[in-house]
Amino acid sequence: MSQKRRKSKKNKRKNLLINILAGFLILLSLALIFNSKIRDIFMILNTNKYQVSQVTKENIEKNQETEGNFDFNSVKALSSEAVLSAQWNSQQLPVIGGIAIPELEMNLPIFKGLDNVNLFYGAGTMKANQVMGEGNYSLASHRIFTGNNADKKLFSPLARAEKGMKIYLTDKEKVYTYEIDEVKIVTPDRVDLIEDREGINEITLVTCEDANAAERIIVKGNWIETKSYSDTPSNILDAFNKPYKQFYE
């Protein structure tokens, strides 16, 4: 092979590497510029994927058998980097039901436990062996402070919760109705608020009040009634079928 041909081949490889590197830098720059938008797209796509309307009753029953993580200290702050990195892992998250608050346009999957990925896409149960409609059914999720329609994602709508609003839970066998009777802001050490109280069936929803997670929003509701899924009015069931479309707006 002549020296001229060797030099030409070497230049082609060099140019290829330069083009690959340039392409990578462009993609990285775009990701840094639009990372909150990209994060939002992945969050919404996965929230829709795991909504209770997309999961069979049989899978919900199976997921109830998973152990779950209930270590509050293992929960990390939501970040674009964490959401994006989670997309590399092929996984099937343990959906055990759904929560809907129609007046807040909220419809989220309920996952067993507080694994970080669970809280990227829905609400996580805060105690092992919780049963819908019994005791103090406690759920936690993130509040979003940046990005497109941030106030509509995950538990962000709880900042607009008011006394008298209805909260619906379902495991696709039954639908459990609660009515909000208290909304307050507390310090993170108030774990007593998720403990069971004798003779009282209630729900407690927990999210951050501020971006620094210095305080928590607590939404409490009293259990009103339980109906079979098949006997539940269609307007309530429709609340569990409402997909998120914020990234189209």
QUIHU-V275762 format. One record per helix or strand. SS is the DSSP state (2 for helix, 1 for strand). FROM is the first residue (numbers start at 1). TO is the last residue. If there is no record, write none. Layout:
SS & FROM & TO
SS & FROM & TO
This chain:
2 & 3 & 50
2 & 52 & 54
2 & 57 & 63
2 & 72 & 74
2 & 80 & 86
1 & 95 & 101
2 & 102 & 104
1 & 106 & 111
2 & 116 & 121
1 & 122 & 125
1 & 136 & 140
2 & 150 & 152
2 & 156 & 160
1 & 166 & 170
1 & 174 & 187
2 & 191 & 194
1 & 197 & 197
1 & 200 & 200
1 & 202 & 208
1 & 215 & 228
2 & 229 & 231
2 & 234 & 239
2 & 246 & 248
